[in-house]
Amino acid sequence: MAAGAATGLALIALDYPATTGGLVIGVSMLLGAGLRLLVPGRRTGALAIRARRTDVLTFALFGFLLVTGSLAFLVDFHPT
């Protein structure tokens, strides 16, 4: 997840659209939630912050919100 967040922020710093960086960060959080769910507790390392259920729900929720928010900015609600 840290590599995904760093990549997303680097993309934004390199003048890519913020939606691209948000998508990268959101997808990395969703992947982190999936890994936290599948990897045994003793092998999670820095991925384990709280209880497994709390980590998965938190990572998945924030990842989903970042992806949804980034995609929402791409939609043209008021075409001119």
Secondary structure, DSSP 8 states (H G I E B T S, - for coil): -HHHHHHHHHHHHTT--HHHHHHHHHHHHHHHHHHHHHS-GGG-GGG-SS-HHHHHHHHHHHHHHHHHHHHHHHS-SS--
